Amino acid sequence: MVSDIGTQFPTCKIDWLVEENYIPLVRLHLGVERIIPIALRRWRKSIFSASTWTEIKDCIFQIRKYRYDLIIDSQGLLKSAVFALLAKGLSCGFGPRYSREKLAGMTYNLKISVSREQHMLNRCRQLASLALKYPLANDSDYGLIKQNSSVLKRKNVIIFCSSAQSKKLWPTADWIRVCNYLRSNDFNCQFTWGSPDEKRACEHIISLSAGELLVKMPIDDLAMLISQSCLVVGLDTGLLHLAAALEVPSIAIFGASDPLKTGPRGSGVIKICGSKNRFPTAEEVKANINNVIETIN
């Protein structure tokens, strides 16, 4: 969306309200003028704290600092709609029939109709294009720095085997089979984690196969590491989408969500394994890894 708007209106200034943990990710796009941090996840844990309310007041002050020509809420949630209403200017978002939460869709000045029966990336891009009345280009531009061809000669594979949603998790035994397969092809598996439980799960898989447990790192450093890898194998998480945006060859493992609506999109090589309500077998994932290896060699 930022790239599309910047292409159509080169002199425009775009501010982005974003959860504090993802500020480094937003900084990767040079089209963002000002980043306004929000900490709803942390504030909920200390809602009666004086420091929390000081931060909330400062956040609202930053949101209302300028009058905007347009405020776009692409989440379609009541919590995001509230902050869109706090900002000064014309608000727009998915209409009641098309937003994730109907009540949110009723709050915007401009209620945009965008079919839910398509990929979320397309929906968000259409939301902005219809609100600002410009035609959409066929290809998506994430505005991120892509890897160079020399990176593909390296043998590091990033593994994303963790998810905050337990229903998205793939069996440990299958991860072990896949990591052993990668090791047999002289690849080094590198595991990322975000919580102590995720760390223990990664350590368990490594102990029964092979690989390297990475230190916990901020998302911008992780983005750099991903861009320097030759392959990513992971569950349906934000990091997998980041890998696709960076055009790193990716194997996406689905089973709980619908890849037709939320699968990774990008100009690089992407193989989707599984579908909604059907996880892939280890053999299916290994076959797709082999196809990708042949493509990048």
C-alpha positions as CSV (number, residue, x, y, z in Angstrom):
1,M,0.0,0.0,0.0
2,V,2.8,2.4,0.9
3,S,4.6,1.7,-2.4
4,D,1.4,2.1,-4.4
5,I,0.5,5.4,-2.8
6,G,4.1,6.7,-3.1
7,T,4.2,5.8,-6.8
8,Q,0.9,7.7,-7.5
9,F,1.7,10.6,-5.2
10,P,5.5,11.1,-5.0
11,T,5.3,14.1,-2.7
12,C,2.9,12.7,-0.2
13,K,3.9,12.0,3.4
14,I,2.8,8.8,5.0
15,D,2.6,8.2,8.8
16,W,2.1,4.6,10.1
17,L,0.6,3.7,13.5
18,V,2.2,0.3,14.4
19,E,2.6,-2.0,17.4
20,E,5.9,-1.2,19.0
21,N,7.5,-4.6,18.4
22,Y,7.2,-4.0,14.6
23,I,8.7,-0.6,14.4
24,P,12.0,-2.0,13.0
25,L,10.0,-3.7,10.2
26,V,8.2,-0.5,9.2
27,R,11.5,1.3,9.1
28,L,12.7,-1.0,6.3
29,H,10.4,1.0,3.9
30,L,11.8,4.4,3.0
31,G,8.3,5.6,2.0
32,V,7.2,6.0,5.6
33,E,7.6,9.6,6.9
34,R,6.8,9.1,10.6
35,I,6.2,6.0,12.7
36,I,3.8,6.3,15.7
37,P,4.3,3.5,18.2
38,I,1.4,1.9,19.9
39,A,1.7,-0.8,22.7
40,L,-1.8,-2.3,23.1
41,R,-0.4,-5.8,24.0
42,R,1.8,-4.3,26.7
43,W,-0.8,-1.8,27.9
44,R,-3.4,-4.5,28.5
45,K,-1.1,-6.1,31.1
46,S,-0.8,-2.9,33.1
47,I,-3.9,-0.9,32.3
48,F,-4.1,0.6,35.8
49,S,-0.5,1.8,35.8
50,A,0.1,5.6,35.7
51,S,3.0,5.1,33.3
52,T,0.7,3.2,30.9
53,W,-1.8,6.0,30.8
54,T,1.0,8.5,30.3
55,E,2.1,6.5,27.2
56,I,-1.5,6.3,25.9
57,K,-2.0,10.0,26.2
58,D,1.3,10.6,24.4
59,C,0.3,8.2,21.6
60,I,-3.1,10.0,21.2
61,F,-1.2,13.3,21.1
62,Q,1.1,12.0,18.3
63,I,-2.0,10.6,16.4
64,R,-3.7,14.0,16.5
65,K,-0.6,16.1,15.9
66,Y,-1.5,16.7,12.2
67,R,-4.6,16.8,10.1
68,Y,-4.5,14.1,7.4
69,D,-6.0,14.1,4.0
70,L,-6.9,10.4,4.5
71,I,-6.7,7.9,7.4
72,I,-6.7,4.3,6.2
73,D,-7.5,1.4,8.5
74,S,-6.7,-1.9,6.7
75,Q,-7.2,-4.1,9.7
76,G,-10.9,-3.8,10.0
77,L,-11.0,-4.3,13.8
78,L,-12.7,-2.3,16.4
79,K,-9.4,-1.5,18.2
80,S,-7.9,-0.2,15.0
81,A,-11.0,1.7,14.1
82,V,-11.0,3.6,17.4
83,F,-7.5,5.0,16.7
84,A,-8.6,5.9,13.2
85,L,-11.4,7.9,14.7
86,L,-9.0,9.7,17.0
87,A,-6.9,11.0,14.1
88,K,-7.9,14.2,12.5
89,G,-9.1,13.8,8.9
90,L,-11.3,11.6,6.7
91,S,-11.2,8.0,7.7
92,C,-11.7,5.0,5.4
93,G,-11.8,1.2,5.8
94,F,-13.6,-1.9,4.7
95,G,-17.4,-1.4,5.0
96,P,-19.6,-3.4,7.5
97,R,-20.1,-6.3,5.2
98,Y,-16.4,-6.5,4.3
99,S,-14.5,-5.7,7.5
100,R,-13.3,-8.4,10.0
101,E,-15.5,-6.9,12.6
102,K,-18.8,-5.4,11.4
103,L,-18.9,-2.7,14.1
104,A,-15.5,-1.4,12.9
105,G,-16.8,-1.1,9.3
106,M,-19.6,1.1,10.5
107,T,-17.3,3.8,12.0
108,Y,-15.4,5.1,8.9
109,N,-16.3,8.2,6.9
110,L,-15.6,6.2,3.7
111,K,-16.9,2.6,3.8
112,I,-15.1,0.8,1.0
113,S,-16.6,-2.4,-0.5
114,V,-13.8,-5.0,-1.2
115,S,-14.7,-8.7,-1.6
116,R,-13.4,-10.9,1.1
117,E,-13.1,-13.8,-1.3
118,Q,-9.6,-13.0,-2.3
119,H,-6.1,-12.7,-0.9
120,M,-5.6,-10.2,2.0
121,L,-2.8,-8.5,0.1
122,N,-5.1,-7.7,-2.8
123,R,-7.8,-6.5,-0.5
124,C,-5.6,-4.0,1.3
125,R,-4.1,-2.7,-2.0
126,Q,-7.6,-2.3,-3.4
127,L,-8.8,-0.5,-0.3
128,A,-6.2,2.3,-0.8
129,S,-6.6,2.4,-4.5
130,L,-10.4,2.8,-4.3
131,A,-10.1,5.4,-1.6
132,L,-7.6,7.5,-3.4
133,K,-8.9,6.7,-6.9
134,Y,-5.8,5.3,-8.7
135,P,-5.3,2.2,-10.8
136,L,-3.5,-0.7,-9.3
137,A,-0.3,-2.1,-10.9
138,N,-0.3,-5.9,-11.4
139,D,2.8,-6.5,-9.4
140,S,3.3,-5.8,-5.7
141,D,6.2,-3.7,-4.5
142,Y,7.1,-4.2,-0.9
143,G,9.8,-1.5,-1.0
144,L,12.4,-3.7,0.7
145,I,16.0,-4.4,-0.2
146,K,16.3,-7.7,-2.0
147,Q,19.1,-10.3,-1.7
148,N,21.8,-10.4,-4.4
149,S,22.6,-13.6,-6.4
150,S,25.7,-14.4,-4.4
151,V,23.6,-15.2,-1.4
152,L,22.1,-18.2,-3.1
153,K,25.5,-19.9,-3.0
154,R,25.3,-20.1,0.8
155,K,23.8,-23.2,2.5
156,N,21.9,-21.6,5.4
157,V,18.2,-22.5,5.8
158,I,16.0,-20.5,8.2
159,I,13.4,-22.6,10.0
160,F,10.2,-21.1,11.4
161,C,8.6,-23.9,13.4
162,S,6.9,-21.7,16.0
163,S,3.5,-20.0,16.1
164,A,1.5,-18.1,18.7
165,Q,-1.5,-20.2,17.5
166,S,-1.2,-23.8,18.5
167,K,-3.6,-24.9,15.7
168,K,-0.9,-23.8,13.2
169,L,1.9,-26.0,14.6
170,W,3.3,-28.9,12.6
171,P,4.2,-32.2,14.3
172,T,7.7,-32.3,15.8
173,A,8.4,-35.7,14.1
174,D,7.8,-34.1,10.7
175,W,10.2,-31.2,11.5
176,I,12.8,-33.8,12.5
177,R,12.4,-35.6,9.2
178,V,12.7,-32.4,7.1
179,C,15.7,-31.2,9.0
180,N,17.5,-34.5,8.6
181,Y,16.7,-34.3,4.9
182,L,18.2,-30.8,4.7
183,R,21.3,-31.9,6.6
184,S,21.7,-34.8,4.2
185,N,21.9,-32.3,1.4
186,D,24.6,-30.3,3.3
187,F,22.2,-27.5,4.4
188,N,22.6,-25.8,7.8
189,C,19.2,-25.3,9.6
190,Q,19.0,-22.2,11.7
191,F,16.1,-21.9,14.1
192,T,14.4,-18.7,15.4
193,W,12.3,-18.4,18.5
194,G,10.5,-15.7,20.5
195,S,9.5,-17.3,23.8
196,P,11.0,-19.8,26.3
197,D,8.5,-22.4,25.1
198,E,9.4,-21.9,21.5
199,K,13.1,-22.1,22.4
200,R,12.6,-25.4,24.1
201,A,10.7,-26.8,21.1
202,C,13.5,-25.7,18.8
203,E,16.1,-27.3,21.0
204,H,14.2,-30.6,21.1
205,I,14.0,-30.7,17.3
206,I,17.8,-29.9,17.0
207,S,18.7,-32.6,19.5
208,L,17.0,-35.2,17.4
209,S,18.2,-33.9,14.0
210,A,20.7,-31.1,13.5
211,G,20.8,-27.4,13.3
212,E,21.7,-24.1,15.0
213,L,19.7,-22.3,17.6
214,L,19.9,-18.6,16.8
215,V,20.1,-15.9,19.5
216,K,16.9,-13.9,20.1
217,M,17.2,-10.8,17.9
218,P,15.2,-7.7,16.8
219,I,13.1,-8.1,13.7
220,D,15.3,-5.8,11.6
221,D,18.4,-8.0,12.3
222,L,16.2,-11.1,11.6
223,A,15.2,-9.5,8.3
224,M,18.9,-9.1,7.3
225,L,19.6,-12.7,8.3
226,I,16.6,-13.9,6.2
227,S,17.8,-12.0,3.2
228,Q,21.2,-13.7,3.5
229,S,19.7,-17.2,3.5
230,C,19.2,-19.5,0.5
231,L,15.9,-20.9,1.7
232,V,13.2,-20.5,4.3
233,V,10.9,-23.3,5.6
234,G,8.2,-22.2,7.9
235,L,4.7,-22.1,9.2
236,D,2.1,-19.4,8.4
237,T,3.7,-16.5,10.4
238,G,4.6,-12.9,9.7
239,L,8.3,-13.9,9.3
240,L,7.4,-16.2,6.5
241,H,5.6,-13.3,4.7
242,L,8.7,-11.2,5.3
243,A,10.9,-13.8,3.6
244,A,8.5,-13.8,0.6
245,A,8.7,-10.0,0.5
246,L,12.5,-10.2,0.5
247,E,12.2,-12.7,-2.4
248,V,14.0,-15.5,-0.5
249,P,12.9,-18.9,-1.8
250,S,10.3,-20.1,0.7
251,I,8.5,-23.3,1.7
252,A,5.2,-22.4,3.4
253,I,3.5,-25.0,5.6
254,F,-0.3,-24.6,6.0
255,G,-3.0,-26.6,7.7
256,A,-5.2,-24.3,9.8
257,S,-5.5,-21.1,7.7
258,D,-6.3,-20.7,4.0
259,P,-3.2,-20.0,1.9
260,L,-5.5,-18.7,-0.9
261,K,-6.4,-15.8,1.3
262,T,-3.3,-15.4,3.6
263,G,-0.5,-17.2,1.9
264,P,2.9,-15.6,1.3
265,R,3.1,-13.5,-1.9
266,G,6.2,-12.2,-3.7
267,S,8.3,-12.3,-6.8
268,G,10.6,-15.1,-5.6
269,V,10.1,-18.9,-5.5
270,I,7.3,-19.8,-3.1
271,K,5.9,-23.3,-2.6
272,I,2.7,-23.8,-0.6
273,C,2.4,-27.1,1.2
274,G,-0.9,-28.1,2.7
275,S,-4.2,-26.2,2.7
276,K,-7.0,-25.2,5.0
277,N,-7.8,-28.1,7.4
278,R,-5.0,-30.3,5.7
279,F,-1.4,-30.3,6.9
280,P,1.2,-31.7,4.5
281,T,3.2,-34.8,5.1
282,A,7.0,-34.6,5.7
283,E,7.4,-36.3,2.3
284,E,5.4,-33.6,0.5
285,V,7.5,-30.9,2.1
286,K,10.7,-32.7,1.2
287,A,9.6,-33.0,-2.4
288,N,8.9,-29.3,-2.6
289,I,12.3,-28.5,-1.0
290,N,13.9,-30.6,-3.6
291,N,12.1,-28.7,-6.4
292,V,13.2,-25.3,-4.9
293,I,16.8,-26.5,-4.6
294,E,16.8,-27.4,-8.2
295,T,15.4,-24.0,-9.1
296,I,18.0,-21.9,-7.2
297,N,21.0,-24.0,-8.1
